[in-house]
Amino acid sequence: MRDYGGTLAGLPWRGWTIETTEDLVPFFSWIKRRAEHGDRVAVDTEGRGLKVLNGEPGYVRLAQFGTVDESFTVPIELGKPFQEATKWALETLPRLLGHNWHGFDALALHKTFALDYKMLCDKAQDTWLWSKLWDPRGVEEGGTGGRLKPLSAHFIDPSAPDTQGGLEAVFRSLKCGHTKKNQTGWRHVPLFHPVYQEYAHLDVILTSRLFPHLQRGVSRNGTSTKLPGYEHNLARICGSLTIPGLLVDKPYTSALSQRLGEESEKHSAICARYGVDNINSTAQLIAALQDMREEWDRSNPNDLTDGGQLAVSKLVLSRFADINPRTGEPLESRKPNPLAAAVIKAKRAGKWKTAYADHFLADVDCRGAIHPNIRTMEARTGRMSVTNPAVQTLPAGEWSIRRCLLMDPGHVAISVDFDSVELNVLAALADVREMKAAILRKEKLHNTTSRLVFGEGFTKSQYKIGKSGNFLKVYGGGIEKLMSQTGASRAVCERFFSQFNRAYPEVKEYGRRLIREAYGEKQSRGGNLAVRTITGRVLPMDRDRMYAGTNYAVQSTARDCLGMALVRMDEDGLTPYLRLAVHDEVLASAPPENAEDVGREIAKHMNFTLKGVPITATPEIGGRSWGSLYMKDEHDQLIPELAVAQDEFYAANPDVAHARAAA
C-alpha cells in the first residue's frame, strides 16, 4: 500500500493507495467504521475518458473514497476482488458525497457494477448542485463556476496543488494524443502514477471539505431550503433519462452526413465565385460584401466586434441574406444577398454534419444508442441544457437531424411541449392584465400583441414583428435584435417597443420592481445584487445589465415549471417512458397502443395554474423517429436538398404519412 499526504489550509490529510488484495483489509475496516458512525463519505471515479455510458465495458479504472482528512483509492481495473470491494463499500455506506455525482460518477458506477442508480443518488449529496445554488454564474460571467478545483481554491485553500495541471503535463509526456476533445490521457496514464494518484486522493478530500462551505453559503444567500432536495431529485430523474438513451438510425444518419457535406461544399463553391475561398475568413467576407455594396450600421453594436471592427456574425449575415437569424425564415424586407445566404448555408450544413450526424455515429454504444446528458442547472437561471450531443441548440421545428434518433424497437415517439410557457409565465409574474385576458380567451399572444400595437388589420410582416418582439421582451433583447430578426427599420422597431409598453405597462413596471428589490436586498443583507424567483432561487444580477432581471425571473420560473412537472411524472411512475427533456419539450417512447395514454398522462402533469394563469402543454404522437414529430408539408428552407430525405421517409413509413395527412 502506498501512502500519500499533505496539508490544505494548514490542515493535514492522508491517503492510502491499495495495490494488493491484502491492502483491502484496512479499507474494509475503514468503511465499516464510517458506516457505523453514519459519516458522509465522498466518492469519485477515474475512467477511460468522458463517455460514461457509450464507452466500452470496464470504463472505471479507479474508485476513491474519502472524508475531510483520509482517503483510499481502489484499483478497479486490477480485477474482481477490487471490484467487489468497491461495490460492497457503495452498498454499505449510508451517506455519500460526490461532485457532479448524478451526471457522471453515479452513472459510471451504475454501468460498471450494475448498481441501482436511484439507490446511489438517494444516498448522495452533490456539491456541483450545491455550488450552482450558491452562485449559478459561469467563470465567464464573473462567478466561480462549477468545477471542483476553482471552488476549492475559493473556499478552502488558494494554494492547493494544481493536480489537474500536473496531470495534463503527464498526459503530454505520454504522447498519447490527449486533447480537450480526445481524452485519451485518462486511458493511458499508468494506474499508480503518483500525480494521478494524488489527483484522485485530493478529489475526495476537497469534495468533503467543500460541502459544509457550500451549505453555509446557500443558507446565507437566502435560497429556499426546499431547493436542494428538489434539485437533487430532478438531477436523479434526468440522469435516469440518460441511461436508456436514443437509438441512432445509422443508414439514414450516414446518408445525411454525406448529404450535408455535399451541401456545405456546394455553397462554399458559390462563395468562392464571389472571391471568398475561406468562409471563415473575416477579411475576405468583408471585402466581398463591400464590393457588393453592403453597408454596416456603426451605431448598431451587433455590426461591430468588441474591438470596434466590422463584424460578419450570423446576425449581420442574416440581415444581408434577408432571413430571421433565429428561425431561418425569409423576412421579405430586401433583396437577399446571395453571398451572405451561401455562407450561412455552408456553415450550417458543415456544423450539422460534424456536431450532429458525425457525432451521433461516433458516439453510439454496443446497442447503437447515444446517451445525451441533461445538465439540470447549466445556465445562470437554472435552465437545463443537453450535452454530448447538444441537441438543445437545434432550431425549433427542425426535423432532419431529429430524424436520426429513434425510439425503442416497436415504440413511437411522444412529444409533449409547453404552449408559449415563457410568455404565460411573464403574464403571471408581472400580472399583465391584457396578456392574462388573452390567455383566458385562448387567443395567441402573438396575435394579441400585433393587434394592440398595429391595430386589428395587422399585416403578416407586422405579425412577425409582434412575435419576435414578444420573445425579445422575455429574453432582454432590444431594438437592434428586433431589427435583425425582422428586417424592420429602426423607427418601426422603436415604435413597436413604445407601443408594447403602452399595451402592457405592467411588464416595464415589473422590471423596475425587480431592480428595486435587488438593491434592497443588497442593502439589507450586504450581499450582491440578485433576483429572487418565486421558487426561492437566488440569481445574481450584473450592475451593467439590470434590465435582464425580467429575463432571469421568467426563464428560471419557466424552467421550474418543467422541473416540477418532471418530479410529478416521476412520482406517477412515468420516468421509464421518458427519454429527453429539452427546452420546453418532454420526449417519450412507448408502444403505439399505449402512446395516447402516456402522452395524456405526461401532459396532465404539465398543465397547471401559475398565479391564476394557465400553463398548458399539448401531446403529439409521431412515428418511430423524433424527427417524425416535426415533419411538415413545407420543405426545409435553408437546405432544400434535404427534402428528398423527407420523401424517402414517408415512402418507407406510409402509416406516418397517412396519419399526418389525416391530421
ABEGO torsion letter per residue (X at the ends): XBBBBEBBGGBBBBBBBBABAAAAAAAAAAAAAAAAAGBBBBBBBBBAEABAAABBBGABABBBBBBAABBBBBBAAAEAAAAAAAAAAAAABABBBBBGAAAAAAAAAAAAAGBBAAAAAAABBBAAAAAAAABABBAAAGBAEABAAAAAAAAABAABBBAAAAAAAAAAAAGAGBBAABBAAAAABBAABAAAAAAAAAAAAAAAAAAAAAAAAAAAAGBBAAAAAAAAAAAAAAAAAAAAEBBBBAAAAAAAAAAAAAAAAAAAAAAAAAGBABAABAAAAAAAAAAAGBBBBAABAAABBAAGBBBABAAAAAAAAGBBAAAGBBAGABBBBAAAAAAAAAAAAAAAAAAAAAAAAAABBAAGBBBBBBBABABAAGBBBBBOBBAAABBBGBAAAAAABBBBBGBBBBBBBBBGAAAAAAAAAAGBAAAAAAAAAGBBAAAAAAAAAAEAABBAAAAAAAAAAAAAAAAGBBAAAAAAAAGBBAAAAAAAAAAAAAABAAAAAAAAAAAAAAAAAAAAAGBBBBBBBAAGBBBBBBAAAAAAAAAAAAAAAAAAAAAAAAAAAAAAGAAAABABBBEABBBBBBBAAAAAAAAAAAAAAABBBBGGBBBBBBBBBBBABAAAAABBABBBAABAAAAAAAAAAAAABAAAAAAAAAX
